[in-house]
Amino acid sequence: MPVNRKSIMNRYFFIVVVLLLLGVFVIIKAAVIMFAERQYWQEVADRFVKENVTVRPNRGNILSADGKLMASSLPEYRIYMDFMSGEKDEKRRIKDQQRRDAALKDSIDSICQGLHRIFPEKSVAYFKRHLQQGRRKKSRHWLIYPNRISYIQYKEAKRLPIFRQSIYSGGFHAQAYNQRKRPFGSLAAQTLGRLYADTALGARNGIELAFDSVLRGRNGITHRQKVMDRYLDIVDIPPVDGCDVVSTIDVGMQDICDKALRDKLEEINAYVGVAVLMEVKTGEVKAIVNLTKGNDGKYYEMNSNAISDLLEPGSTFKTASIMVALEDGKITPHTLVDTGNGVMNMHGSKMKDHNWYKGGYGEIDVTRILEVSSNIGVSYLIDKYYKDDPQKFVDGLKRMSLDQPLHLQIQGEGKPNLKGPDERYFAKTTLPWMSIGYESQLPPMNILTFYNAIANDGVMVRPKFVKALMRDGKVIKEYPTEVINPKICSDSTLAQIRTILRSVVKNGLAKPAGNDQFAVSGKTGTAQISKGKAGYKTGRTDYLVSFCGYFPSEAPQYSCIVSIQKPGLPASGGLMAGSVFGNIAKRVFAQDLRFDLNSAIDSTANPIPAVKTGELEETAEVLETLKVPLEERIASTNGKEVWGISHADSSAVRLEERKPKAGLVPNVIGMGAKDAVFLMEKQGLKVHLSGIGRVRRQSIPPGSKAVKGRTVALTLK
């Protein structure tokens, strides 16, 4: 049979044409996909096929010394609704849209009621109006609730009708944020540190920045893969969560220091206040407060003033000056200086004592010089023995490491500035003024480290903010105590200065820092704040008032500095900073059970505690439990109340019964709040309390007729 060439050619031609048309179609379709539908297919690819996806680890926690959570990363969410989710095909999209609109219409009430239950500040009507507005606008990313929400709130919202469906069916989706939270609010906020809004950028300051490399952990890698018709996230490299950082901060002590300082700043309208509490032997910073007055008049942690502020320390520096002269054998605690009438010419400039207008202190010894913080006494001695060789005095200060930076665990510390005679502006007046805390700049933390060394038998240790790193509850690294200077002075000088510092609090200007329960040692400071080139006398004068010391004097456990910058007079280191120190010491003493009461109690103090007025049966029970001697035991009353007062002498507590008279306002002076309120309300009176402690004043005099419903104001202190 002959071959029909024409027929074969026609067939080949047809096949070629079909293939060409198919090729053209493929090219056109590819072009449409590449350009016209690029965005859509890119979204599909992002949904289902992802390679080398970075998985961020959980940032480590910052813990207090006693294990409390001080900073932690918790997820927060913003929730959205996509009203256009579904198929790309127009017909199917319309069908899906109609189905979703119908479902939303049927479920709108229950959805809005559920949202109102989760977010009660927004009404059901608000959510209904808000969602319907988003549906009309056909928004793909409609914000359902204006604020970030917690993980628990997100999970509750995810259980609501429609919201429980997948993002592609229901349209509900969320954007996650890794938010840093501090359970104790602003306590030690500047020291703990802050993160940038985008936590991926890391930390800005404090412990968060200093230990960022261990807190942040290590990123992981995943990819998206289809397995048995399901897309799964396959882990290539698992993320490694950050380590937990154990700080030295004690939450209770931090709260004590914050409240004591904040109250004083508000009282005297100060600009800046610093309080640092440090454990003597270890250098662990148990509390650190940096408060700055904001534009609204309230105080906030804005700067790391305790470690960064370079200010002339004033009279707290006199301790170092006297120690140099003691160590060099120039003086003894009994060396006499005639301070005259409180004004002395010092190389053409007038050196004044704070009481010059009262006629000065006359002739006093070195101990008394520090007790009353005599400028003339200190500057006269240092000028007398070191004016011909000022470098020897400076060397003495350097021998005690006062010129050395502390190299702290956190960034931002200021470098001490001590002048030397080889410098350009070292004049004849520099040495005497330098000896009383001017012409030099030191951060408060450096002053505290120096006084801590005095308390620590002359051993200067580096302040510490972090004590350990932990992973999965196990310590993986500890930070031991570091010694800066093994001996800042001889034992004889140390014994002499410790005796003097104790006397400063007991007999000198620092009495507000002391108390009756245990002995305190330390030194006050009051200094004008220089305005740079403008000096001290241009415009309004600002002052730095401070107190630095340690307690208990015989067996020091803690050292503490309080430093306050305030406008104008009055300015008193003892009354202002010293009183804050006293409040801190008493409250820390009451909280810390590690104190040995026998070694802590001042031998000259009364060991019998002061007892509040009140119900005597309960008072006697408490005193007997504490083994406090009672002069006379209250006879059994079969559960009836026995009211009265107490007297404490050197050997025992005496309880004296005083029965309240019916119908009359009782005398509640000296009682605690509980007993005072009970007695007043028993007479039908209403009570308004202010302050803490014992009742010091009552607005209605005792013995007055008790009118039911009348309000009596009780002031406690």
KOLZANU-559806 format. One record per residue (C-alpha): y, z, x; residue in one letter. Coordinates in steps of 0.05 Angstrom, whole numbers, plus 32768, in hexadecimal, padded with zeros to 4 digits. Layout:
BEGIN
YZXa ...
This chain:
BEGIN
800080008000m 80427FEC801Fp 807580228030v 80B380218005n 80E7802D803Br 8121802C8009k 810180637FE0s 80F6808E801Di 813D80848035m 815880977FF1n 813080D77FF2r 814880E78038y 818F80D98025f 818981067FE8f 816D813E8012i 81A481368046v 81DA81378011v 81BC81767FF2v 81B881978036l 820081838045l 8218819D8003l 81F181DC800El 821081E38053g 825681D88037v 8248820B8001f 8230823E8035v 826D82318060i 829C82388024i 82788276800Ck 827A82948051a 82C582858055a 82D082A68011v 82A882E38028i 82CD82E5806Am 831282DE804Ef 831982E38003a 82E4831A7FFAe 82EC833B803Er 8306837D8024q 82D083857FEFy 82978377801Fw 82B783A38054q 82B583DD8021e 826D83CD8012v 825C83CE805Ca 828184108065d 8259842E802Br 821484188040f 821384048089v 8235843180BCk 822684358106e 823A846B8138n 825B84988104v 827B84D58125t 826585178107v 829485508117r 827685958125p 828C85D68105n 82C285F8812Er 82AD863D8148g 82C8867D812An 82F686B0814Ai 82DD86F78140l 82FE873A8149s 82E2876C817Ba 82BD878F8143d 829F874E8127g 82D0873F80EFk 82E086F580E1l 832786E680F7m 8328869A80F7a 82F5866A80D9s 82F1862180C4s 82E48617807Al 82E185D48055p 831785C38023e 831A85867FF5y 834885597FCEr 8325853C7F91i 833284F57F77y 831B84C67F3Fm 830D847C7F48d 8318845C7F04f 830384177F1Dm 82C284277F40s 828583FB7F31g 826E83B47F3Be 8297837C7F59k 8281834A7F25d 82B883467EF1e 828B83467EB4k 8261837F7ECDr 82A083A47EE3r 82BE839E7E9Ei 827D83B67E80k 827B83F17EB0d 82C484007EA1q 82B784017E57q 827A842E7E61r 82A2845D7E8Dr 82DE845F7E5Ed 82B084707E25a 828E84A77E4Ea 82D184C27E64l 82EA84C27E1Ck 82AD84E87E05d 82B0851A7E3Fs 82FB85217E4Ai 82FF85637E24d 82C685847E49s 82DF85697E8Ci 832585837E81c 830C85C67E68q 82E085CB7EA6g 831A85BA7ED4l 834685EE7EB1h 830F86227EBCr 830D86117F06i 8359860B7F0Ef 837586397ED8p 83BE862E7EECe 83B985E77ECEk 83AE85E17E83s 837985B77E5Fv 83B1858B7E43a 83CC857F7E8Ay 838985667EA4f 837E853B7E66k 83C3851A7E6Cr 83BB85137EB8h 837684F17EB5l 838B84C27E7Dq 83C784AD7EA6q 839A849C7EE1g 836C84737EB4r 83A7844B7E98r 83BF843B7EDFk 837784277EF3k 837F84507F32s 8348844F7F66r 835F848F7F87h 837D84BC7F52w 838985037F69l 836B85317F35i 838885737F4Ey 83C785777F7Ap 83AF85AC7FACn 837585B27FDCr 833A85D77FBEi 830186027FDBs 82B985EC7FE3y 82A486177FA8i 82D985F87F7Bq 82C385B37F92y 827A85C17F81k 828F85DB7F3Ce 82B8859D7F2Ea 827D85717F45k 8253858F7F0Dr 828185767ED6l 826E853A7EAAp 827984F67ECCi 828F851A7F0Bf 8246852A7F18r 823584E17F1Dq 823684BA7F5Es 827984A17F77i 826584597F65y 8252846B7F1Es 828284A27F0Ag 82BB84977F3Bg 82C384E17F4Ff 82CD84EA7F9Ah 82EC851A7FCBa 830F851C800Eq 82F88555803Ba 8325857D806Ay 830D85AF809Fn 834085E68094q 8349862280C3r 834D8664809Dk 836186AA80B4r 834586DF8085p 83778713809Ef 83B386E78092g 83EA86EC80C6s 83CB872480EFl 83CD870E8138a 83D986C78121a 83FF86B2815Fq 83CA86CE818Dt 839086B08166l 83B4866E8167g 83BF86348138r 83A085EF8130l 83C285AD8122y 83BF859580DAa 838C856280F1d 835985918110t 833D85588139a 837C855D8163l 836985A38178g 839185E3817Fa 83DA85F1818Dr 83DA863681ADn 83B8867A81B4g 836D868581B9i 836286468190e 8381861D81C8l 836886448204a 8320864081EBf 832585FE81C7d 82EF85DD81F1s 82BA861081DCv 82D386198195l 82D485CF8182r 828A85C18193g 826F857B81A0r 8270853F8171n 823185208157g 821F84D78146i 81FD84BB8108t 81EF847780EAh 81E0846080A3r 819D84408098q 81758427805Ck 8132844A8055v 8105843A801Am 813E841C7FF1d 816A84587FFFr 81A3845E8031y 819D849B805Dl 81C984B98094d 819E84B980D3i 81B384EA8109v 81B484CB814Fd 81D685058173i 81DD8546814Cp 82218569814Ep 822585AB8174v 824E85DF8151d 828286068179g 8276864A8196c 829286888175d 82C886AC819Ev 82C786F8819Cv 830E871181A6s 8323875681BDt 834F8760817Fi 833D879B8152d 8352878B810Bv 836187D380F8g 838D87DF8135m 83AF879B812Cq 83C187AF80E5d 83DB87F380FDi 840887D38132c 8420879B8103d 843587CC80CCk 845687FE80FBa 847F87C9811El 849087A180DFr 84AB87DF80BCd 84D987EF80F7k 84F287A880FEl 850587A780B4e 852787EA80BBe 855487D880F6i 855B878D80E5n 853F87778128a 8536872F8140y 84F387348164v 84BF876A816Cg 8481876F8198v 844987A38198a 840C879E81C5v 83D387D181C7l 83A387CD8202m 836487F28215e 837188148257v 832F880B827Ck 831D87C58266t 836187A4825Bg 834A878D8217e 8385877E81E9v 837387A281A9k 83B2878E8184a 83EC875F8192i 842687548162v 845E8720816Cn 849087228132l 84CE86F7812Ct 850186FA80F4k 850186BB80CAg 853B869A80A5n 852486BE8065d 852B87028086g 84E0870E808Ak 84B7871580CAy 848386E380E1y 845786D5811Ee 847C8699813Bm 847986A18187n 844F86C481BBs 848886F281CEn 845B872781EDa 844586F98224i 847D86C78229s 84C086EB8220d 84E386F38263l 8515872B8259l 853487618285e 8506879C8274p 853A87D3827Bg 8525881B8286s 84DA88118281t 84E387F282C7f 84FE883482E2k 84B7884E82E7t 84A688188319a 84E588268342s 84D788708347i 848E88628359m 84A488368394v 84D0886E83AFa 849988A283A4l 8465887683C7e 8493886B8402d 849F88B68409g 84EA88B083FCk 84EB88E183C1i 84C18914839Ct 84C289268351p 84F1895F8364h 85248937838Ct 856A89478370l 85A089158360v 85E78926834Ad 85F488F58311t 863989128307g 865D890582C6n 863188CA82B4g 865A889482D8v 865088808321m 86708849834An 8639881C8365m 865487E98397h 869287DD836Cg 866F87DD8329s 8668881882F9k 8622883282EDm 861F885C82ADk 85ED888B828Dd 85E488858242h 860688C98238n 864288BC8265w 867288C9822Cy 8654890F8226k 8660891F8270g 861E8909828Fg 85E2893182A7y 85FD894E82E8g 85C98960831De 858289508306i 853F89448329d 851489058327v 84E9891E82EDt 8527892B82C3r 854488E882D9i 850B88C482B6l 850A88F5827Ce 855188E3826Av 854D889D8286s 858988A682B5s 85A2886482CFn 85CB88878305i 859088B1831Cg 856188778327v 859388458343s 85B188798373y 856E888A8391l 855888418399i 859B882C83B6d 859D886783E5k 8558885B8404y 8552880F83FFy 859987F18404k 858F87E3844Ed 854A87C58442d 854687AB83FAp 85088782840Cq 84E187C38415k 84F087D583CDf 84DD879083B5v 849D879383DEd 848D87D583BCg 849387B48378l 8467877B838Fk 843487AD83AAr 842B87C18361m 84228777834Ds 846087778321l 84738732833Bd 842F8713832Bq 841F86E882EDp 83E5870482C6l 83BF86C282BDh 83AC86D48276l 837586B4824Eq 83A88694821Fi 83E186658232q 842C8672822Eg 843786AD825Ce 847986B58280g 847B86BF82CBk 849D86FF82E3p 84DE86F68308n 84ED872B833Dl 8528871D836Ak 8524872383B5g 855B872F83E9p 855186E98405d 856986CA83C4e 85AF86AE83BCr 85C886DE8386y 85AD871F83A3f 85EE874783A7a 85FA879083BAk 85F887A38371t 85B6877F8365t 858987B68382l 85A587F08358p 85A687C78318w 856187AB8327m 854687F2832Es 8558880282E5i 853A87C382C7g 8570878E82CEy 8574875082FBe 8528874582F0s 8500872882B6q 84BA873B82A1l 8492872C8262p 847F876A8238p 8435875E8249m 844387658293n 846787A78288i 842C87C0825El 83FB87AA8294t 842187D482C7f 84228813829Cy 83D88807828Bn 83CA880A82D6a 83EC884E82D9i 83BF886682A1a 8382884682C2n 8384886F8302d 83AD883A8325g 837D88008317v 83A387C482F9m 8376879A82CCv 8385875782ADr 839387588262p 835A8738823Ck 835B871581F8f 831386FA81F6v 82D687238209k 829C86F481FAa 828286B181E0l 824A86AF81ACm 821B867B8190r 81ED86888156d 81FC86D2815Ag 81EA86D881A3k 821A86E581DDv 821886AA820Di 825286BF823Ak 827986FF8246e 82BE87078266y 82BD87458292p 82F9877082A3t 8320875282DDe 8346877D830Fv 838B87638324i 839B879C8354n 836787D08366p 839D88048377k 83E687FE8367i 83F9883F838Cc 83DC887C83ACs 83BB88B38384d 83F388E48393s 842988B48379t 83FD88A6833Cl 83F588F0832Ca 844088FC8333q 845688C28307i 842288D382D1r 843D891A82CEt 848488FF82C8i 847388CC8292l 845289028269r 8490892D826Fs 84BC88F3825Av 849988F58215v 849389408211k 84D989548229n 85028914822Eg 851E88DB8205l 84D988C181F1a 84C888FB81C3k 84C188CD8186p 848588AD81A8a 846088EF81ABg 843A89188177n 8418895C816Ed 83D089448172q 83CD892981B9f 83F9891D81F5a 841C88DA8201v 843A88BF8242s 846C8887824Ag 84B4886F8255k 84EB88568228t 8517881A8235g 855A88038219t 857C87C68237a 85B287958225q 8598874F821Ei 85BB871E824Cs 85D886DE822Ek 85CB86B6826Eg 860A869F8291k 863486C1825Ca 861A87058273g 861787448248y 865D874B822Bk 866987098208t 8669871081BCg 8637873E819Ar 8609876581C8t 85BE876381BAd 858E879881D3y 8546879E81E8l 852987E181D6v 84E387F181EEs 84B0882681FDf 8472881F8229c 843D88548234g 83F6886B8228y 83CE88A08203f 83AF88D38206p 83D188E98247s 8395890F8264e 836088DA8257a 838588998247p 8361886B8216q 8399883B8202y 83DA8821821Es 8410880381F2c 845387E281F6i 848687DA81BEv 84C087AB81CBs 84F7879B8199i 8533876C819Dq 856C8781816Fk 85B587738163p 85EA87A58178g 85EB87F18178l 85CC8822816Cp 85948812819Da 8562884681B4s 8520883981D6g 8507887E81C3g 851C8880817Al 850B8838816Am 84D3881E8196a 84BA886481A6g 84B18876815Ds 848888378152v 845C8849818Df 8453888F8170g 843D8874812Dn 840C8844814Fi 83EF887A817Ba 83E488AB8142k 83C388788115r 8397885B814Cv 838388A18160f 836F88B08118a 8347886F8114q 8324886F8157d 82EA88A08159l 82DF889681A3r 831588C881B5f 82FD890981D4d 8327893981ACl 8321897181E0n 833D89468217s 8370892481EAa 8392896281CEi 83CF897981F3d 83C189BF820Es 840689D581F6t 83FC89B981AFa 83E089DE8173n 839889C78168p 839789E08121i 83A889A580F4p 83E089A480C1a 83C289A9807Bv 83E1898B803Ck 83F289B68000t 83C389AB7FC6g 838089C07FA8e 836789F87FD5l 831D89F67FC4e 831789AE7FDCe 834489BE8018t 831889F8802Da 82DA89CC8027e 82F789968054v 831089C98088l 82CC89EB808Be 82A989A88094t 82D8899880CEl 82CC89DE80EAk 831589F080E7v 831C8A3C80E4p 83338A5A80A1l 83568A9C809Fe 833B8AAB805Ae 83078A858030r 831B8A757FE7i 82ED8A9A7FB8a 82BF8A707F8Cs 82E08A597F4Ct 82A58A377F2An 82C689F37F2Fg 830B8A087F16k 834889EE7F3Be 836C8A1B7F6Dv 83B18A027F80w 83DC8A1C7FB8g 83F98A127FFDi 83DE8A178044s 83F98A348085h 83DF8A2080CBa 83E98A4D8107d 83CC8A4C814Ds 83878A648139s 83788A5680EFa 838F8A3980ADv 83A48A698076r 83A08A53802Dl 83CE8A737FFAe 83C28A6A7FAFe 83FD8A587F81r 83EE8A497F39k 84178A127F17p 84398A2B7ED7k 842B8A057E97a 846789DF7E7Ag 848D89DF7EBBl 849589AA7EF1v 846689BE7F2Ap 847B89C27F73n 8455898A7F96v 847C89897FD7i 844A89838011g 841189677FE6m 83EE89267FEEg 83F888F07FB9a 83B688FD7F94k 83C389477F88d 840D893E7F78a 840089087F44v 83C889317F24f 83F5896E7F1Bl 843089477F01m 8407891F7ECFe 83E5895F7EB9k 842A89767EA1q 843489337E7Cg 846389157EB0l 846188CD7EC9k 846388C47F14v 848488907F41h 846D88927F8Al 848F88767FC7s 8478887B8010g 84388897802Ei 842488DC8048g 843A891E8029r 846C89297FF1v 84AF89378011r 84DB89347FD3r 84D489367F87q 850B891D7F59s 850289557F25i 8509899B7F43p 84CD89CA7F40p 84CF89FB7F07g 84F689CC7ED8s 84DC89C27E92k 84A7898C7E91a 84BB89577E5Dv 847F892C7E4Bk 848888E37E5Cg 84C088F07E8Dr 84BA88CD7ED1t 84BC88F57F12v 84C688CF7F54a 849F88EA7F90l 84B388D57FD6t 847B88D9800Al 848288D78055k 
